[in-house]
Amino acid sequence: EVQLVESGGGLVQPGGSLRLSCAASGFSFDDYLMGWVRQAPGKGLEWVSSINGYINKRWYADSVKGRFTISTDNAKNTVYLQMNGLKSEDTAVYYCARARYGCSGYVCLSNTEEYDSWGQGTQVTVSS
């Protein structure tokens, strides 16, 4: 059974930092690209970032480029999202998700419908 378990969310002031973690199990982690998707209150899903941990290639939404960094620890089957320079508009539930097998490249990975397994989500609130 595929399981994705996020952690690391919380309340942070504008300009602050948080690191989200996602522990994956139940599948061959090296064979899949992973991503982070968020959902702000009252809005739809928004793709944030994805990674091919095997070749260390990363993709980012324009809204987070230069502030967020995605990474993996393949030995721990874990994907991270380091978030710096947080803004109030980053407030959302953040989901870790597995891209469907074969999905690669920006066009596919930026489409939230191309993810076939999701974690339960972790809340990030940016407020003073």
MITI-698092 format. One record per residue (C-alpha): y, z, x; residue number from 1. Coordinates in nm, 3 decimals. Each point is the difference from the previous one (the first is absolute). Example, Ala and Ser with C-alpha at 12.3 -4.5 7.8 and 13.67 -1.06 7.14 Angstrom:
! residues 2
+---------+---------+---------+-----+
:       y :       z :       x : seq :
+---------+---------+---------+-----+
:  -0.450 :   0.780 :   1.230 :   1 :
:   0.344 :  -0.066 :   0.137 :   2 :
+---------+---------+---------+-----+
! end
This chain:
! residues 128
+---------+---------+---------+-----+
:       y :       z :       x : seq :
+---------+---------+---------+-----+
:   0.000 :   0.000 :   0.000 :   1 :
:   0.340 :  -0.098 :   0.135 :   2 :
:   0.235 :   0.296 :   0.033 :   3 :
:   0.361 :   0.006 :   0.113 :   4 :
:   0.168 :   0.339 :   0.024 :   5 :
:   0.371 :   0.023 :   0.072 :   6 :
:   0.189 :   0.298 :   0.133 :   7 :
:   0.336 :   0.085 :   0.153 :   8 :
:   0.241 :  -0.050 :  -0.285 :   9 :
:   0.272 :   0.247 :  -0.091 :  10 :
:   0.369 :   0.067 :  -0.041 :  11 :
:   0.232 :  -0.112 :   0.278 :  12 :
:   0.374 :  -0.035 :   0.038 :  13 :
:   0.164 :  -0.340 :   0.041 :  14 :
:  -0.031 :  -0.114 :   0.358 :  15 :
:  -0.314 :   0.204 :   0.053 :  16 :
:  -0.354 :  -0.102 :   0.091 :  17 :
:  -0.350 :   0.032 :  -0.138 :  18 :
:  -0.339 :  -0.127 :   0.112 :  19 :
:  -0.253 :  -0.096 :  -0.261 :  20 :
:  -0.371 :  -0.012 :   0.078 :  21 :
:  -0.285 :  -0.173 :  -0.178 :  22 :
:  -0.359 :   0.089 :   0.080 :  23 :
:  -0.242 :  -0.278 :  -0.090 :  24 :
:  -0.374 :   0.023 :  -0.058 :  25 :
:  -0.284 :  -0.188 :  -0.163 :  26 :
:   0.059 :  -0.337 :   0.165 :  27 :
:   0.027 :  -0.164 :   0.340 :  28 :
:   0.362 :   0.080 :   0.083 :  29 :
:   0.022 :  -0.259 :   0.279 :  30 :
:  -0.080 :  -0.284 :  -0.242 :  31 :
:   0.297 :   0.048 :  -0.232 :  32 :
:   0.376 :  -0.014 :   0.012 :  33 :
:   0.176 :   0.304 :  -0.139 :  34 :
:   0.334 :   0.051 :  -0.164 :  35 :
:   0.247 :   0.235 :  -0.161 :  36 :
:   0.146 :  -0.061 :  -0.344 :  37 :
:   0.251 :   0.216 :  -0.181 :  38 :
:   0.114 :   0.056 :  -0.355 :  39 :
:   0.342 :   0.145 :  -0.072 :  40 :
:   0.066 :   0.183 :  -0.326 :  41 :
:   0.016 :  -0.246 :  -0.289 :  42 :
:  -0.071 :  -0.302 :   0.221 :  43 :
:  -0.295 :  -0.219 :   0.089 :  44 :
:  -0.208 :  -0.007 :   0.313 :  45 :
:   0.180 :  -0.102 :   0.318 :  46 :
:  -0.185 :  -0.109 :   0.312 :  47 :
:   0.124 :   0.187 :   0.309 :  48 :
:  -0.209 :  -0.093 :   0.303 :  49 :
:  -0.339 :  -0.122 :   0.119 :  50 :
:  -0.197 :  -0.003 :   0.321 :  51 :
:  -0.285 :  -0.179 :   0.167 :  52 :
:  -0.117 :   0.287 :   0.214 :  53 :
:  -0.247 :  -0.218 :   0.188 :  54 :
:   0.273 :  -0.213 :   0.158 :  55 :
:   0.287 :   0.243 :  -0.063 :  56 :
:   0.201 :  -0.245 :  -0.209 :  57 :
:   0.243 :   0.150 :  -0.249 :  58 :
:   0.206 :  -0.115 :  -0.294 :  59 :
:   0.294 :   0.173 :  -0.171 :  60 :
:   0.211 :  -0.038 :  -0.309 :  61 :
:   0.364 :  -0.071 :   0.081 :  62 :
:   0.100 :   0.326 :  -0.168 :  63 :
:  -0.183 :   0.209 :   0.261 :  64 :
:   0.005 :  -0.221 :   0.310 :  65 :
:   0.135 :   0.187 :   0.300 :  66 :
:  -0.048 :   0.340 :  -0.166 :  67 :
:  -0.372 :   0.018 :  -0.080 :  68 :
:  -0.294 :  -0.050 :   0.236 :  69 :
:  -0.359 :  -0.058 :  -0.108 :  70 :
:  -0.287 :   0.078 :   0.235 :  71 :
:  -0.372 :   0.071 :   0.003 :  72 :
:  -0.242 :   0.220 :   0.187 :  73 :
:  -0.322 :  -0.196 :  -0.031 :  74 :
:  -0.203 :   0.282 :   0.153 :  75 :
:   0.109 :   0.222 :  -0.290 :  76 :
:   0.004 :  -0.272 :  -0.269 :  77 :
:   0.356 :   0.101 :  -0.075 :  78 :
:   0.317 :  -0.194 :  -0.069 :  79 :
:   0.345 :   0.151 :   0.039 :  80 :
:   0.350 :  -0.072 :  -0.119 :  81 :
:   0.275 :   0.151 :   0.211 :  82 :
:   0.319 :   0.003 :  -0.204 :  83 :
:   0.333 :   0.058 :   0.175 :  84 :
:   0.354 :  -0.023 :  -0.128 :  85 :
:  -0.113 :   0.075 :  -0.353 :  86 :
:   0.232 :  -0.090 :  -0.287 :  87 :
:   0.011 :   0.114 :  -0.360 :  88 :
:  -0.130 :  -0.341 :  -0.104 :  89 :
:  -0.319 :   0.070 :   0.195 :  90 :
:  -0.092 :   0.264 :  -0.258 :  91 :
:  -0.333 :  -0.107 :  -0.148 :  92 :
:  -0.369 :   0.065 :  -0.021 :  93 :
:  -0.155 :  -0.162 :   0.306 :  94 :
:  -0.347 :  -0.148 :  -0.026 :  95 :
:  -0.236 :  -0.098 :   0.276 :  96 :
:  -0.194 :  -0.312 :  -0.091 :  97 :
:  -0.268 :  -0.228 :   0.141 :  98 :
:   0.068 :  -0.373 :  -0.004 :  99 :
:  -0.281 :  -0.208 :  -0.147 : 100 :
:  -0.233 :  -0.148 :   0.258 : 101 :
:   0.150 :  -0.317 :   0.144 : 102 :
:   0.358 :   0.076 :  -0.097 : 103 :
:   0.230 :  -0.053 :   0.295 : 104 :
:   0.350 :  -0.120 :   0.070 : 105 :
:   0.327 :   0.103 :  -0.159 : 106 :
:  -0.038 :  -0.193 :  -0.326 : 107 :
:  -0.331 :   0.162 :  -0.085 : 108 :
:   0.067 :   0.346 :   0.136 : 109 :
:   0.336 :   0.036 :  -0.174 : 110 :
:  -0.165 :  -0.059 :  -0.338 : 111 :
:  -0.108 :   0.335 :  -0.142 : 112 :
:  -0.265 :  -0.174 :  -0.212 : 113 :
:  -0.189 :  -0.088 :   0.320 : 114 :
:  -0.101 :   0.363 :   0.059 : 115 :
:  -0.336 :   0.107 :  -0.137 : 116 :
:  -0.017 :   0.372 :   0.076 : 117 :
:   0.272 :   0.260 :  -0.033 : 118 :
:   0.055 :   0.364 :   0.087 : 119 :
:   0.129 :   0.257 :  -0.245 : 120 :
:   0.354 :  -0.016 :   0.139 : 121 :
:   0.232 :   0.248 :   0.167 : 122 :
:   0.351 :   0.081 :  -0.120 : 123 :
:   0.296 :  -0.053 :   0.231 : 124 :
:   0.334 :   0.132 :  -0.121 : 125 :
:   0.318 :  -0.061 :   0.197 : 126 :
:   0.278 :   0.223 :  -0.121 : 127 :
:   0.264 :   0.238 :   0.127 : 128 :
+---------+---------+---------+-----+
! end
